[in-house]
Amino acid sequence: MRRYMKGFKWKFDAILLLGVELDADDRPTMELGRRMYAAVDAWCRYGGPALVVCGGVLPGHRASEAQVMEALLVRAGVARERIIREEKSQTTMENMRYAAQLLGGAKGKHVLVVTSDYHLRRAMMTAKRVGFRVSGIGAPLDRDDEWKRAARKEWAYIVDLLMGWQDEGRSRPQWTYRLFGRVFGGD
């Protein structure tokens, strides 16, 4: 697993496990399974801090990502009382904002972000932008064509973040949606 642990301070206020879209039957995908494995490993290793599972109900689904992750984490041995469900988010920025609300604010909180390897850089940047002190673990995925496409798309979203288009009260200019659609096929 790719790790970013600055300062080697192992005490975390929380682990933020970021969701990813479920399959058509509201079951976890292989990608979500790898994120969950990394989160359980970290939870055990770092003394069982609060584990915030982030992800709402996406269009076409009945269950929230957080609901599915919570059930699987409990089966894996994570204490239910240590799990906090964040079920409103549909973006990485919303993951961080809503998690901060549930944790009583981001200021001074040190979190461990767990996501996929290709998504880790942006997720950590986003957590910092919200105000968290952050470390991260990127669950490794097969570096196939789908991974390469997702990794390329991340650079566009990093530009989006750096331009401030994800900040509260701001939105991305309309022309960027057309550009994303051309470059990434409708995203």
Stockholm file with secondary structure:
# STOCKHOLM 1.0

chainA/1-187         MRRYMKGFKWKFDAILLLGVELDADDRPTMELGRRMYAAVDAWCRYGGPALVVCGGVLPGHRASEAQVMEALLVRAGVARERIIREEKSQTTMENMRYAAQLLGGAKGKHVLVVTSDYHLRRAMMTAKRVGFRVSGIGAPLDRDDEWKRAARKEWAYIVDLLMGWQDEGRSRPQWTYRLFGRVFGGD
#=GR chainA/1-187 SS CEEECGGGCCCCSEEEEECCCCCTTSCCCHHHHHHHHHHHHHHHHTTCCEEEEECCCCTTCSSCHHHHHHHHHHHTTCCGGGEEEECSCCSHHHHHHHHHHHTTCSTTCEEEEEEEGGGHHHHHHHHHHHTCEEEEEEECCCCSHHHHHHHHHHHHHHHHHHTTTTSTTCCCCHHHHHHHHHHHTCC
#=GC SS_cons         CEEECGGGCCCCSEEEEECCCCCTTSCCCHHHHHHHHHHHHHHHHTTCCEEEEECCCCTTCSSCHHHHHHHHHHHTTCCGGGEEEECSCCSHHHHHHHHHHHTTCSTTCEEEEEEEGGGHHHHHHHHHHHTCEEEEEEECCCCSHHHHHHHHHHHHHHHHHHTTTTSTTCCCCHHHHHHHHHHHTCC
//
